[in-house]
Amino acid sequence: MDARLSMFGSPIAGKLVKHLVAATHVVHSSSVPGATLELVNLRASQINGCGFCTDMHIKDAIAAGESQQRLNMVAAWREATCFTEAERAALELAEEGTRIADAGGGVSDEVWANAAKHYDEEQLFALVSQIALINSFNRLNVITRQPAGDYVAGQFG
């Protein structure tokens, strides 16, 4: 598959992506475990059909020590026994935050309350921000048809 636009050859794309990446670094400086953020990134990317981000986050998670089994189970996390209750709450928040149009009213009070049992306000803001950021990256990549499979772990810092 050929990309519709070069995300790496455009000055405006470079500036925009630089700011999105900087925002991601802010989120990663929070106390939300990095593994949880990668699970959130992977689940949103799966839902959005973003092969580029799915490839990237699987490879980055493995390089950070995540198990292949847990990554394999992200798509079926509700039935999987390998995730903590806090991770499950983050995955559920990521799903509803990604599928806003499907939920009618956005993220349900029940999902929010469940997440709030496991994360404080700063952590919730970090999770919400990461969900918004990965959805932005997914949309940029899907709309421009960025090809997947060639990413090398840590490639973007």
N, C-alpha and C positions, 0 to 999 in steps of 0.2 A: 504494500500500500504506500502511496506517495502522499506526503503532507500537502494540504492545500496552501499553507503558508509556512514559511520558515520561522519558527519561534526563536531561533538562534541568530538569524541574520537581520532581523528588524530592530532598528534603534528603539522604537516605541515599545516593542515586545520586551526587549532587554531591560528597559527602565521599569516597566510594569512588573515583570517577573522578579526583578531585584527587590522591589518593595514588598511583594507577596512573600518572598523568601525571608526577608527581614522580619516580617510579621510572624512567620512560622518560628523563627529563632526566639522571639519573645515568648511565644506559647511554650516552646520547649524549655525555657528557663523557669517555668512554673514547677510546682511540686507534683503535677500529674505524672505518673510513671511514663517514661518514654515508650515502653512496650504497649501501654494502653493507647497512647497517641497513634502508634503504628497500626494497631488493630482498628481504630476508628478510621484512619486513612484508608486502610485496605477495604473495610466494609463499604464505605461511601463510594470508593472507586469501583468496586464490584457492582453496586447498585446502578451507578451511572454508566457502566460499560466502558470505563476508561482503561484501556489496555496499557497505555504508557504508565499511568500511576499505579495500576495493579502490579505490573512488573517491577517498578521502582520500589514500592513499599514492601513487597515480598523480599526482594534482595537486600534492602536496607535492614529489614527486621532480622533476617537470617544472619547478616553480618554483625548485628548487635546481640546475637545470642538467642534469638527466638527460635522455638522448635518448629520444624516443618509440620508436625502433627497439628499444632495449634493453628498455624497459618492455613492448613488444609481445611480446618473446621470453621473458619470465620464465616463462610457463607451459610453454614448450618449451626450457628452458635447457640440457638435456642435448645437444640437437642444435644449439644456437646457438653461433656462433663469437665472439660479441661480449663474452663474460664472461671475466674473468681466472680463473686456477686458484684463487686465494683466494676470489673471489666464488662460483665453482662449489662449493667446499667449504662455504661458508656456506649456500648454497641447499640443498645436500644435507643438511646438519645441520638446517636449518629444516624440510625435508620430513619427515625421520625424527622430529624432535622434535614435529612437529605430528601425525604419524600414529602415535603411540605404540601405540595399541591394535592397529593393523594389523601392527606389527613383532614382536609377541610379547614380545621382550626389550627393547623400547625402541630407543634409538639403538645401532646396531651398533658393534663395536670398530673395524671398517674405516672407517666414516664418521667416528668420533671421531678416529682416527689421522690421517686425511686432513686434517681441520680443524686438528689440532694441528701439522701441518707448516707451516701458514700463519699461525697465530695463537698468541700466548703465552697463559699462564694467565689473565691479567687480561682479555685480549681474548676468550678462550673463555667466561669467566664473563659478560662483557657480551653475547656472542651468545646464550648459553643464556638469560640473563635476558630479552633482547629477544624471543626465541622464546616464552618463557612469558608475557610481557606481551601480545604481540600475540594470542596464543591466548586470553587472558583477555578482551581487548577484543572479539575476534571472537565469542566465546561470548555475551557480554553483548548484543552487537548482533543476532546471529542469533536468540537465544532471544526477545528482545523485538521482533524484526522492525523494526529501525530502517531507514527508507527511505534509499535511496542516490541520489546524483546532484546534490544541492544544495550539497555542500561547496565552500567557497572556500579555495584554498591559504593556509595560515597561519592559518586561522580560530581554531584553539585555541592559538595562541601558538607 
